[in-house]
Amino acid sequence: MSANTEIMSRAEVDLREIAGDVVARAMNGGATAADAIVREATEFSTVVRMGEVETLKEAGSRGVGLRVFQGKRAASTYSSDFSAEGIERLVKGALDLVRVTSEDPFAGLPDADVVGSLPGDLKLYYNDVYSLPPEDRIDYARRAEQAARDEDPRIKNSEGGGFDATTGRKVLVNSLGFVGDYQRSYCSITAVPIAQDEKGGMQRDYWYSAARSLARLESPESVGREAARRTVRRLGGRKVPSTKVPIVLDRTIASSVLGCIFEAASGDSIYRQSSFLVGKLGEKIGGENITVVDDGTMPGGFGTTPFDGEGVPTRKTIVIEKGVLKSYLLNTYTARKLGLQTTGNAARGLAGNPGIGSGNFYLQPGPHSQQQIIAEIKRGFFVTEFLGFGVNLVTGDFSRGATGIWIEDGELTFPVEEVTIAGNLKEMLNNISEIGSDLEFRSSTACPTLRIDGMTLAGE
């Protein structure tokens, strides 16, 4: 048995060696360039419903993906088989595919002078997410659900409390000599109670806490209580007449609007001419209070990585500054298509070409609390949930079902349901009159509370 075969057949082999060996085999087989990603992960997940364990999963996974180039032709393959035979099939498959694909003048690895990795500890991995024995992880889920059920007598049922923990490692090697490697951890607690009013009407809502470290999670009890509060405030929802009033978006759903901005600024959308931001670089597209940032370097961030899916160091990119569109978000391919430079936003799974992914994507906060923003509104609508998806990124048209709470004389009064909010993203960016001070990252995209004027509320 050769040394390489011995390496490939051993489960404990270093992932860097696997990735490096795969790239070397591809280059020896005739590729002009190649990169390989190797990933391994462990996952624990449980849901406790009405005090009993409903689902329980603990799993491990490993996979390797290879991308090869022959001139301007590209192809990729992936496998979970790390045996010598599996690796051989992986490499041969990619080399066979690349010979029959079409040429693309923009295909290829990044330029050698832009690859690299951020130095230092980015606080992405904590081993305490697996420090609890399984029964204690299950107890976290049980405690979250029980706290929700105990919080209010109107909580009659539950979709469960949950606890998740994952750890993973990613290695990227390419034929330019780049070798990158990092670990990440994640854990979360959720509670999804169901409330019922005296007329039999039922509502559900949820709350959660997520962190890279178990020590940074909110307590299961606080998660359960907040989930219950959010659920019971929806009871007795009613319709309201169609009107135009100020709309206040809770930070938990304002991030979905920000997500639309991310998609519109993505290089894929721009070069395909499928975004309302095409051709708008350097132009004013929003109010001066709008500054949107993508930062893949924030220590501990959910969107932080030392390098992107192509081995380019992540960075902080100002996308919109005081209402002016400053940058698109690009990987190597889209940057070449547009005659620009990559912003280190390549995102890649094991198979296929890189897409566009965010770092920590956020709207810079303003000076006022959510309570202060609501207190200034005579009549308005506080939105707590969007339903469905009705956004046209080409035109910017925005129309989504919503539920929330009616605002009267600066106070939250009664729950509202079965309404639709309509407007246009281009106008919305100019009509954000207030931005909250409550920016908080519970995922890689975060947005404070927003007040948007000029939107249509379609009800009765």
NORVENKA-V319894 format. One line per field, one symbol per residue. ss: DSSP state (H for helix, E for strand, L for the rest). psi: psi as a letter, one per 30 degrees, with the letter a starting at -180 (. if undefined). burial: I if it has 16 or more other ideal C-beta (glycine too) atoms within 10 Angstrom, else O. A space follows every 10 residues. Layout:
ss = ???
psi = ???
burial = ???
This chain:
ss = LLHHHHHHLL LLLLHHHHHH HHHHHHHHLL LLEEEEEEEE EEEEEEEEEL LEEEEEEEEE EEEEEEEEEE LLEEEEEEEL LLLHHHHHHH HHHHHHHHLL LLLLLLLLLL LHHHELLLLL LLLLLLHHHH LLLHHHHHHH HHHHHHHHHH HLLLEEEEEE EEEEEEEEEE EEEELLLLEE EEEEEEEEEE EEEEEELLLL LEEELLEEEE ELLHHHLLLH HHHHHHHHHH HHLLLLLELL LLEELEEEEL HHHHHHHHHH HHHHHEHHHH HLLLLLLLLL LLLELLLLLL LEEEELLLLL LLLLLLELLL LEELLEEEEE ELLEELLLEL LHHHHHHHLL LLLLLEELLL LLLLEELLLE EEELLLLELH HHHHHLLLEE EEEEEEELLL ELLLLLEEEE EEEEEEEELL EEEEEEEEEE EEEEHHHHHH LEEEEELLLL LLLLEELLLE EELLLEEELL
psi = kleeeeeffk fgkkeeeeee eeeeeeefff kflllkkkkk lkkkkkkkkh fkkekkkkll lklkkkklkj cgkklllllg jgleeeeeee eeeeeeeffg llkjfgllll kefflakkll jghfkkfffg fkleeeeeee eeeeeeeeef ekffjfakfl klkkkkklkk kkklffgkjk kllllkllkl kilklkafgf kkllalllkk lfkefgklle eeeeeeeeee efffkgklll lkljlkkkkk fffffeeeee eeeefkeeee ffhhkfgkgg kflkfllfgj jkkjjgfkkf lfgklflafg gkkllkkjek jhfkjeklkk aeeeeeefha kkghgkkkae lllkakllbj klkklafkle eeeeffkeka kjkfkkkaji kjfeffkkjk lllbkkkkhg kkdlkklhlk kkakeeeeff gjfkklghkk jfafkkklkk kklglkjjb.
burial = OOOOOOIIOO OOOOIOIIII IIIIIIOOOO IIIIIIIIII OIOIIIIIIO OOOOOOOOOO OIIIIIIIII OOIIIIIIIO OIOIOOIOOI IOIIIOOIOO OOOIOOIIII OOOIIIIIOO OIOIIIOOII OIOOOOIIII IIIIIIIIIO IIOIIOOIII IIIIIIIIII IIIIIIOIOI IIOIIIIIII IIIIIIOOOO OOIOIIIIII IIIIOOIOOI IIIIIIIIOI IIIIIOIOOI OOOOIIIIII IIIIIIIIII IIIIIIIIII IOOOIIIOOI IOOOIIOOOI IIIIIIIIOI IIIIIIIIII IIIIIOIIII IOIIIOIIII IIIIIIIOOI OIIIIIOIOI OOIIIIIIII IIIIIIOIOI OOIIOOIOOI IIIIIIOOOO IOIOOIOIII IIIIIIIOOO OOOOIIIOII IOIIIIOIII IIIIIIOIIO IIOIIIIIII IIIOIOIIOO
